[in-house]
């Protein structure tokens, strides 16, 4: 078995804790425990017994998660170490060598790498900028064959921040139904919509869906490493059995905090805080881009703490971001990481002043590049 380098994660892992300004983060500014929990809850954590607990997630936590998905119950849920483990388990437990996976691009490239390592034939279909980052559904239809076993989407999308229209969701479901294939829907940004209207899950709209979620992005709690998948009871149980070979269980303290977040008004407080941050930072970014006249263009994100910028000067995106990192101690993700040179993904979920200072360094670097 061979696995290719996950370029996006490698670049972040190597540099994000070294640079002065990190604008690669795709989630929101994380909470401290003191900011998130009240004194009573913090005191209660002292009494949590740090054992394995229920390895697919406590009954209370799985119940709280299931209530986010119409028609689901706790047996439809398996709790994982981050949404990344949910994606991994979904590919590993459902697909076999020689199967076909139709993958939405651009996308977080984890599914791409995992599936290819398991000798799955990955066939991309694309979101098109001229369609406001909606999918080319004719392309998707043309890729379907009798080997198509799964269609994987990311909604809201990373890196564009776009949200599938109702019509696009319906057509993807129709295509999957005709092919009798699974839909793997990475929905980790669900709840981070600028409009405040939560993106519908694919779960409940079609029988063969695996919906993936977690607390790392929309909930700004990446350090908890708390994710989940929601699917049929059979798939949830199968994922749990495969998890016996990976991480076995999630942390007892993490599960307790996740339960408090998802079962109370705290959930809405977090989402409201992050949507406000996103709106303010999007204004900052838009004004900054406007000041640079014709150097950049972008379609504003509808959700997620990221923006996908197209730049209009001649330089490879990896070379550009490496230069900014080495000379300005500023980290930004190159479009190359998504197979789309000429673009950059920038995180806009940080504190406002941090974003402003990062953009100043970015502008300094640009002025030195484009003289």
URGICOR-V544253 format. One record per residue. N is the residue number from 1. RES is the residue in one small letter. SS is DSSP state (A for helix, B for strand, O for the rest). PSI is psi in radians with two decimals (999 if undefined). Layout:
n=(N	N)
res=(RES	RES)
ss=(SS	SS)
psi=(PSI	PSI)
This chain:
n=(1	2	3	4	5	6	7	8	9	10	11	12	13	14	15	16	17	18	19	20	21	22	23	24	25	26	27	28	29	30	31	32	33	34	35	36	37	38	39	40	41	42	43	44	45	46	47	48	49	50	51	52	53	54	55	56	57	58	59	60	61	62	63	64	65	66	67	68	69	70	71	72	73	74	75	76	77	78	79	80	81	82	83	84	85	86	87	88	89	90	91	92	93	94	95	96	97	98	99	100	101	102	103	104	105	106	107	108	109	110	111	112	113	114	115	116	117	118	119	120	121	122	123	124	125	126	127	128	129	130	131	132	133	134	135	136	137	138	139	140	141	142	143	144	145	146	147	148	149	150	151	152	153	154	155	156	157	158	159	160	161	162	163	164	165	166	167	168	169	170	171	172	173	174	175	176	177	178	179	180	181	182	183	184	185	186	187	188	189	190	191	192	193	194	195	196	197	198	199	200	201	202	203	204	205	206	207	208	209	210	211	212	213	214	215	216	217	218	219	220	221	222	223	224	225	226	227	228	229	230	231	232	233	234	235	236	237	238	239	240	241	242	243	244	245	246	247	248	249	250	251	252	253	254	255	256	257	258	259	260	261	262	263	264	265	266	267	268	269	270	271	272	273	274	275	276	277	278	279	280	281	282	283	284	285	286	287	288	289	290	291	292	293	294	295	296	297	298	299	300	301	302	303	304	305	306	307	308	309	310	311	312	313	314	315	316	317	318	319	320	321	322	323	324	325	326	327	328	329	330	331	332	333	334	335	336	337	338	339	340	341	342	343	344	345	346	347	348	349	350	351	352	353	354	355	356	357	358	359	360	361	362	363	364	365	366	367	368	369	370	371)
res=(x	x	x	x	x	x	x	x	x	x	x	x	x	x	x	x	x	x	x	x	x	x	x	x	x	x	x	x	x	x	x	x	x	x	x	x	x	x	x	x	x	x	x	x	x	x	x	x	x	x	x	x	x	x	x	x	x	x	x	x	x	x	x	x	x	x	x	x	x	x	x	x	x	x	x	x	x	x	x	x	x	x	x	x	x	x	x	x	x	x	x	x	x	x	x	x	x	x	x	x	x	x	x	x	x	x	x	x	x	x	x	x	x	x	x	x	x	x	x	x	x	x	x	x	x	x	x	x	x	x	x	x	x	x	x	x	x	x	x	x	x	x	x	x	x	x	x	x	x	x	x	x	x	x	x	x	x	x	x	x	x	x	x	x	x	x	x	x	x	x	x	x	x	x	x	x	x	x	x	x	x	x	x	x	x	x	x	x	x	x	x	x	x	x	x	x	x	x	x	x	x	x	x	x	x	x	x	x	x	x	x	x	x	x	x	x	x	x	x	x	x	x	x	x	x	x	x	x	x	x	x	x	x	x	x	x	x	x	x	x	x	x	x	x	x	x	x	x	x	x	x	x	x	x	x	x	x	x	x	x	x	x	x	x	x	x	x	x	x	x	x	x	x	x	x	x	x	x	x	x	x	x	x	x	x	x	x	x	x	x	x	x	x	x	x	x	x	x	x	x	x	x	x	x	x	x	x	x	x	x	x	x	x	x	x	x	x	x	x	x	x	x	x	x	x	x	x	x	x	x	x	x	x	x	x	x	x	x	x	x	x	x	x	x	x	x	x	x	x	x	x	x	x	x	x	x	x	x	x	x	x	x	x	x	x	x	x	x	x	x	x)
ss=(O	O	O	O	O	O	A	A	A	A	A	A	A	A	A	O	O	O	O	O	B	B	O	O	O	O	O	O	O	O	O	O	A	A	A	A	O	O	A	A	A	A	A	A	A	O	O	O	O	O	O	O	O	O	O	O	O	O	A	A	A	A	A	A	A	A	O	O	O	O	O	O	O	A	A	A	B	B	B	B	B	A	A	A	A	A	A	A	A	A	A	A	A	A	O	O	O	O	O	B	B	B	B	B	B	O	O	O	O	A	A	A	A	A	A	A	A	O	O	O	B	B	B	B	B	B	B	B	A	A	A	O	O	B	B	O	A	A	A	A	A	A	A	O	O	O	O	B	B	B	B	B	B	B	O	O	O	O	O	O	O	O	O	O	O	A	A	A	A	A	A	A	A	A	A	A	A	A	A	O	O	B	B	B	B	B	O	O	O	O	O	O	B	O	O	O	O	O	O	O	O	O	B	O	O	B	O	O	B	B	B	B	B	B	O	O	O	O	O	O	O	A	A	A	O	B	B	B	B	B	O	O	A	A	A	A	A	A	A	A	A	A	A	O	O	O	O	O	O	O	O	A	A	A	A	A	A	A	A	A	A	A	O	O	O	A	A	A	A	A	A	A	A	A	A	A	A	A	A	A	A	A	A	A	A	A	A	A	A	A	A	O	O	O	O	B	B	O	O	O	O	O	B	O	O	B	B	B	B	B	B	O	O	O	O	O	A	A	A	A	A	A	A	A	A	A	A	A	O	B	B	O	B	B	A	A	A	A	O	O	O	O	B	B	B	B	B	O	O	O	O	A	A	A	A	A	A	A	A	A	A	A	A	A	A	A	A	A	A	O	O)
psi=(2.25	2.46	2.34	2.75	2.29	1.56	-0.76	-0.87	-0.62	-0.81	-0.72	-0.80	-0.66	-0.60	-0.33	-0.46	0.12	-0.66	2.80	-0.65	2.13	1.83	0.56	-0.22	2.32	0.08	-2.94	2.81	2.12	2.72	2.73	2.88	-0.65	-0.58	-0.54	-0.75	2.75	3.00	-0.64	-0.77	-0.74	-0.68	-0.66	-0.51	-0.46	-0.45	0.02	2.19	2.18	1.21	-2.97	-0.66	-2.86	2.05	-0.30	0.19	2.46	2.73	-0.74	-0.76	-0.78	-0.57	-0.77	-0.72	-0.76	-0.52	-0.17	-0.11	1.93	2.24	-0.12	2.73	3.11	-0.45	-0.16	-0.04	2.37	2.22	2.40	2.97	1.53	2.81	-0.39	-0.70	-0.61	-0.79	-0.79	-0.86	-0.62	-0.79	-0.83	-0.69	-0.30	-0.68	2.63	2.75	2.33	-0.31	2.80	2.38	2.14	2.05	2.19	2.27	2.58	2.81	2.81	2.18	0.27	-0.86	-0.70	-0.92	-0.73	-0.88	-0.76	-0.61	-0.46	0.24	0.58	2.45	1.88	2.12	2.00	2.51	2.70	2.47	2.40	2.31	-0.66	-0.21	0.36	0.72	0.71	2.78	2.61	1.67	-0.48	-0.69	-0.79	-0.83	-0.67	-0.33	-0.29	2.37	-3.12	-0.08	-0.04	2.03	-0.30	2.50	2.15	2.24	2.83	1.96	1.99	2.70	2.45	2.02	-0.01	-0.38	0.21	2.78	2.31	2.41	2.82	-0.72	-0.74	-0.73	-0.78	-0.70	-0.65	-0.73	-0.74	-0.72	-0.76	-0.73	-0.76	-0.61	-0.09	0.74	2.82	2.63	2.11	1.95	1.86	1.89	0.58	-0.33	0.07	2.18	-0.17	0.64	2.38	-0.64	-0.36	-0.06	2.03	2.32	2.28	2.48	2.66	-0.42	2.35	-0.20	-0.21	2.56	-0.62	1.22	2.43	1.94	2.25	2.34	-3.13	3.11	0.10	-0.55	-1.34	-0.46	-0.03	0.72	0.94	-0.50	-0.25	-0.36	0.94	2.01	3.13	2.78	2.55	2.16	-2.80	2.79	-0.63	-0.75	-0.71	-0.71	-0.66	-0.74	-0.69	-0.74	-0.59	-0.55	-0.40	-0.40	-0.08	-1.63	-0.07	-1.03	2.83	2.91	2.47	-0.72	-0.69	-0.75	-0.69	-0.80	-0.74	-0.70	-0.80	-0.71	-0.80	-0.22	0.23	-3.12	-0.24	-0.60	-0.88	-0.57	-0.74	-0.83	-0.68	-0.76	-0.76	-0.61	-0.68	-0.76	-0.74	-0.78	-0.80	-0.76	-0.50	-0.61	-0.79	-0.85	-0.76	-0.76	-0.67	-0.77	-0.70	-0.61	-0.32	0.17	-1.94	0.25	-0.53	2.74	2.69	2.73	2.04	2.42	2.56	-0.32	2.99	2.76	0.74	2.75	2.50	1.89	2.35	2.24	2.64	0.96	2.81	1.67	2.38	2.49	-0.62	-0.71	-0.73	-0.86	-0.55	-0.70	-0.75	-0.68	-0.82	-0.61	-0.40	0.01	0.75	2.22	2.17	2.63	2.25	2.54	-0.42	-0.55	-0.29	0.17	0.45	1.34	2.61	0.02	2.80	2.48	2.23	2.37	2.32	0.51	0.18	3.09	2.55	-0.82	-0.60	-0.77	-0.77	-0.79	-0.67	-0.70	-0.55	-0.78	-0.69	-0.80	-0.70	-0.78	-0.71	-0.71	-0.57	-0.52	-0.76	1.52	999)
